[in-house]
Amino acid sequence: MSTTISSEARNGEAVVEPLVRLQDVVKHFPAGRGKTVHSVDGVSFAVRRGEVLGLVGESGCGKSTLARTILRAVDASAGHIVFDGKDITRAKGKQLKALRRSMQFVFQDPYGAFDPKMSLGASLDAPLRHHGMKDKASRQARIAEMLERVGIEEAMLERKPSECSGGQLQRMVIARALLLKPKFLICDEPTSALDASIRAQILNLLVELKDELDLTLVLISHDLRVVRYLCDRVAVMYLGQIVEVAPREELFTRPRHPYTRVLLAASLAEQNTGDEQVLSQLKGEPPSPIDVPSGCRFHPRCPLAQDICSTQVPEVSQAGTDHIVTCHFWDEAPAAALAATPASTVIHG
């Protein structure tokens, strides 16, 4: 199954080429004894220039593997990845090195993102030297510029990672990602390891930097309140595939895929405002990515499942303006708005 998130013209509007486009991207890993881990299985989407696209789903659904595949940290098993109009799926050598300047990653664990034996200054200097900035004064000026943008004093460069707080290190992670002046950032749970007050600061920082530097972002997060605050559109992933994509408010107020409704209800249940009826209808645990179900992958857990769901992969359906869903019976699922704590309570706490 492939799901396309496109930015093609509608109603005579001009076509705007997306910054990133995936077409039928697959990433499988061998699991021994002839078995395969289906981490990413036929994913197609586009990330529009200047937007923040949220990527959500349960742990193990393939979000982080998809991110690493987009950034060419791992090679796709099949499909195509196009960045800024160029197919980068098989880029190697100098071409791949040049891509690293335009595509960067903000890690989930700030402590694991740095070499514990190196000073932070050395860790920030290394990528600039690797990418050919030979003049030391120029490197120092670039580092100072980025530290100022993320609100870190230059004296911090003398410290080792163990001498910093999580919030300080995450600002350093962001500064390092911006040193090469990329166009595109993937942020993988960038605040999950931080306290609530620090989380708010980092999220607001990302919003400011996105606007100041004209960045395009993919945000991976399990916290749907964060996604609702920061993202323009949201893609929902289940067991290696995209099942629904919609503008932020459309997804949160009119979720059409049964899995999306469950995901939202589960998130809101943590605040005692969830849809308990929706949660009570969910069956079992997520299947293994080694032994994926036939037909619709959600059918063993889905309250709407019928015989066709176990044998036939659902087609991509248009559920509204810029809203797509892959479900045989999406139009039979209730689409009433779900109550939610305003995202601002998370950001301004």
PyMOL commands that set and color helices and strands:
alter all, ss='L'
color gray80, all
select helices_A, chain A and resi 63-70+93-102+120-130+136-150+154-158+161-163+166-178+196-213+224-230+248-253+258-269+276-281+299-301+307-310+330-332+344-348
alter helices_A, ss='H'
color red, helices_A
select strands_A, chain A and resi 20-32+35-47+52-56+78-83+86-87+103-106+184-188+216-220+233-238+241-247+316-320+323-326
alter strands_A, ss='S'
color yellow, strands_A
deselect
rebuild
show_as cartoon
